[in-house]
Amino acid sequence: MAKDFLYRYAPVAIVCISIIFQYNLFVTPERLEQTHREILAEVSHVYITKSEFENVKEQLADINKKIDKIYDTLINERSMDGFNRN
């Protein structure tokens, strides 16, 4: 009985195993680690880190404050010279 069962379903098992190996349905840890590193490298080239974003955000806020100060200075100079006719 056991031999008949084995002989009957052995070709099906061999086909299933060959399909699994042929189409790489299971990933090895080495290949998974390699893919992980590739994804991290691609992400590091495309996106910035949160700390870099915070630094750029602070720099933009400083630039905005300086522009506001320059604008206020120009308005004050203009009003002192009599150019402001409101």
C-alpha positions as CSV (number, residue, x, y, z in Angstrom):
1,M,0.0,0.0,0.0
2,A,2.7,2.5,0.9
3,K,4.8,1.6,-2.2
4,D,1.7,2.0,-4.4
5,F,0.9,5.4,-2.9
6,L,4.6,6.5,-3.3
7,Y,4.8,5.2,-7.0
8,R,1.5,6.9,-7.8
9,Y,2.2,10.3,-6.4
10,A,6.0,10.5,-6.9
11,P,5.8,12.2,-10.3
12,V,3.5,14.8,-9.0
13,A,5.8,15.5,-6.1
14,I,8.8,15.7,-8.4
15,V,7.0,18.2,-10.7
16,C,6.0,20.3,-7.7
17,I,9.5,20.4,-6.3
18,S,11.0,21.2,-9.7
19,I,8.5,24.1,-10.2
20,I,9.5,25.4,-6.7
21,F,13.2,25.4,-7.6
22,Q,12.7,26.6,-11.2
23,Y,10.6,29.7,-10.3
24,N,12.5,30.4,-7.0
25,L,9.4,30.4,-4.9
26,F,11.4,30.3,-1.7
27,V,13.9,33.0,-0.9
28,T,17.2,32.2,0.8
29,P,18.3,34.5,3.6
30,E,21.4,35.6,1.6
31,R,19.3,36.8,-1.3
32,L,16.8,38.4,1.0
33,E,19.7,40.3,2.7
34,Q,21.1,41.4,-0.6
35,T,17.7,42.7,-1.8
36,H,17.3,44.5,1.5
37,R,20.6,46.3,1.1
38,E,19.7,47.2,-2.5
39,I,16.5,48.8,-1.3
40,L,18.2,50.7,1.5
41,A,20.8,52.0,-1.0
42,E,18.1,53.1,-3.4
43,V,16.1,54.8,-0.7
44,S,19.2,56.6,0.7
45,H,19.8,58.1,-2.8
46,V,16.2,59.2,-3.3
47,Y,15.1,60.4,0.1
48,I,16.6,62.4,2.9
49,T,16.7,61.5,6.6
50,K,14.4,63.1,9.2
51,S,17.3,65.0,10.8
52,E,18.4,66.4,7.5
53,F,14.8,67.5,6.8
54,E,14.6,69.2,10.2
55,N,17.9,71.0,9.5
56,V,16.6,72.3,6.1
57,K,13.4,73.3,7.8
58,E,15.3,75.4,10.4
59,Q,17.4,77.0,7.7
60,L,14.3,78.0,5.7
61,A,12.7,79.4,8.9
62,D,15.9,81.5,9.5
63,I,15.9,82.7,5.9
64,N,12.2,83.7,6.2
65,K,13.0,85.7,9.4
66,K,15.9,87.5,7.6
67,I,13.7,88.3,4.6
68,D,11.0,89.7,7.0
69,K,13.7,91.9,8.7
70,I,14.9,93.1,5.3
71,Y,11.3,93.9,4.3
72,D,10.6,95.8,7.5
73,T,13.9,97.7,7.1
74,L,13.0,98.7,3.6
75,I,9.5,99.8,4.6
76,N,10.9,101.9,7.5
77,E,13.5,103.5,5.2
78,R,10.8,104.3,2.6
79,S,8.5,105.9,5.2
80,M,11.4,108.0,6.6
81,D,12.2,109.3,3.1
82,G,8.6,110.2,2.5
83,F,8.0,107.8,-0.3
84,N,5.2,106.0,1.5
85,R,1.9,107.8,0.6
86,N,-0.8,105.9,2.5
